[in-house]
Amino acid sequence: MKNRLVFLFVVAVMVMSLGIRFAVAETTISQVKGAVEPFLNQYCVGCHNAQEQSGQRRFDQLDWQIETNDAAQRWQDVLDQLTSGDMPPPGEVKPADQELAIVLDSLTKVMIDARRRLTDRGGEITLRRLNQREYSNTIRHLFGFDVPLGNIPEDGEINTFDTVGAEQLYTSAHFERYLELGKQIASESFQHSLSPPQRPKAERYQPEERVTAKMREKLADLDRKMVLRQQGATWQEMGFKDEGEMQIIFRQWDARAEKPRLYLQYPHTDTGVYICDVAKWVSTARHVDLRGEYVIRVRGGIQGQPNPLRRIIRVTGPESILGTMELAGTPEKPEVVEMRVQSPLGQKHLSVRIRENMPDHTINNMHGYLNQLEGSADRVDPRAAVWIDWIEIDGPYYPEQRSVWETILFPNSETSRSSPYLEDERKVRELLEKFVYEAFRRNRPSVSFIGSLHQMYLDHLQDGLSQRDALVEVMGLVLASPGFLFLHEPLDTEIDGSLLKNREFANRLSYFLWSSPPDEQLYEADLADPVELATHVDRMLDDPKLKRFRDGFVSQWAEFDRYDAISVDNRKHFTFNEGVMQDAKKEVIEFFGQLMKENLSASFLIDSDFLMLNPAMAKHYGIHVNNPMTDEFQKVSLPPDSPRGGLMTQAAFLTMGSNGERSSPVIRGALVMEKLLHDKPAPPPPNVPELGVATNQPLTNREMVELHQAQVVCRSCHGKMDVIGFGLENFDSVGRWRDSELVGKRRVSISPEGRLSNGMGFQTVQDLKAVLLTQQEQVARELVVSILTYALGRTIEFSDANEVDRILENVQSEGYGVRSIIREVALSTLLRRRG
């Protein structure tokens, strides 16, 4: 009941904090109706009417007033289609140039006026809460450790970005979960913040000491039982628990005894372990400090000359794949590879498992997997691959700066086992005030609020709780309150209501670029000074925390949730295993990060002369990487004639453009239009037949799509996007190159050629990229709009177009550099405004 009352208080605060609304100005296009309506009736209504609504647009019923951003955007779409020449579509009657010019001029003037009027209204930024990523990063800022995203209440069904407040949910169930999680975090914070930092140490595990010894022990026991069986002993005398167990053991004698016997005859089994069918993995674990980072090192090598894919090992933690690494040494000359990991909340031990990077379903059938990978399994020894000498976990390594909570507990001294604030009960109220001030992102709490928290603490003491447990209860409530969970931007009537105050702007800027609270320098900066603001934006763009923007923005802009939902048949695509699937997403993130780092043009998303690869992805593409001694992605140059380069030929992007079994020109074309050309296709009209239902004959992808295009209702949209997808058909459903595809029982050569709606044709994927590169401004516009949406926490509206154009104009001279785009968004007037 108490929690319910607190939740009602939370809702009341939220309601009082909702965004500002403005009066709506009206714009009309009735003055140009005489010129525009006859044009639309002659050239557009035939395909956009009550019976046929191509692109889900009707022009037989129009509202000739523009009162909202949505209405203005519909007319802007009409103007854009006419200006680009996409409408009327090929095969339809085209208007004369002079006739078209009159309509374009009329509509352009009206839209300029509408944009000016609606800009005065401003976009409305909905009050929003911290998403899962921001919550985790904020806890790290406060306490110095991570919270697994799965422990944090879900963000809800997000259609754009998890920063968009209008798409976030908050219910009483959320509050209950936040409260319990807050208490857990507070409890952990005392356990770790009241302990001096540990000295780093390396704990090494020698797997053969357990694996080989255990194998010899089991083999000796089996051989003893076999001798007794040959002497006529009963199952009881042999030491089985029942007769059924005895029958199973002897029926599986080869797998249980002869394979281990063969294994033990191999060299180096006394100094390491071969990852194989009788020793499927090696593992180790150690106690960890939540605040620290750990280095996992693996020393080993590759036996023989196996398929290059078998050089990749997978490192798995308690709940997920940590990454992949390539072994380059041999058992005679082993080498060391390493990766860094952070231990999250609730994880007292870091457990690590090393195995060969193969599909999970093959681990108990290595012969079958190797038969697919290397040919005849009779000629392949499943032990002739990964050999592990030792595994080492080294750490903890702490960040240079202590957490905010530690600096509060120990303001003028090093971290120890006792804080001056906890030794004197009279200082607890001051401790709570300092904590709330930082938890609420430097928003000074009221005296009455702190008084209520302190009284709650005293009540818990009265009820018999210890000092620490009483503080945990109060801190948990603070971490579930609106001041912590919501990015609150209240209106201050004493200043210009359209602008954020310095602290609020610092928070918005920091959560945009770092997904976490500001640092001391940003809080203290005069962000109203353009020069000082620019200096701090540049500093933030150089900070390692910018990776949080990279990871959060790209994973959603590239729609990794769609990628994760695709079920790839890894019995067919057996090299596209779980480790490669994870690395394919990292490739996209690392590639975008490199564009940011070097301020490379947004057009590199279409084509580039390099990729960012780690050993696993390089093997997937068949590309050589110079330095295999790390799991890190590195910049790999491509030859001039390479079909690779850019986002659109990366495995994750191409896999999203498939159904997991076959590539889809339709989906790939739509993805290129939406993500690279800022031209999202309209959703299909209802009751459109599925691709390929017109025939039950096996067809190529091109044949199926062209048959689909023959239907009038599908032609206008598909004619534009499918041809782009045809240009990517040389890549299979998991992004590997192919020259032909298997259709039924016949092998058919791939035909990637096509011609876009603007008349530009191509013969190869390289040609397609060259054609698309003529639309660099559209690629940049897509990035600007998407990054603004992410930064503002709302969708970009028609009235924002002037600012979008200004940003594009500012970055054009720098070739639409990705870092420049992010910088201009951070400096834009939209980011400083309340709404």
Helices and strands as residue ranges (DSSP letters): H 2-16, E 27-28, G 30-32, H 33-43, G 54-56, E 65-66, H 69-84, H 97-121, H 132-143, G 149-151, G 165-167, H 172-193, E 201-205, H 208-230, H 235-238, H 243-251, H 253-253, I 254-258, H 259-264, E 273-274, E 282-287, E 293-302, G 308-311, E 312-316, E 321-326, E 335-342, E 349-356, G 360-362, H 366-374, G 377-379, E 386-397, H 404-409, H 420-423, G 425-427, H 428-439, H 447-462, H 467-478, H 482-485, H 502-513, H 520-524, H 530-542, G 544-546, H 547-557, H 560-565, H 578-598, G 602-605, E 610-613, H 615-621, E 634-637, H 651-656, H 665-675, H 701-709, H 712-726, E 740-743, E 746-749, E 754-755, E 761-762, H 765-772, G 773-775, H 776-792, G 798-800, H 801-812, H 818-827, H 829-832
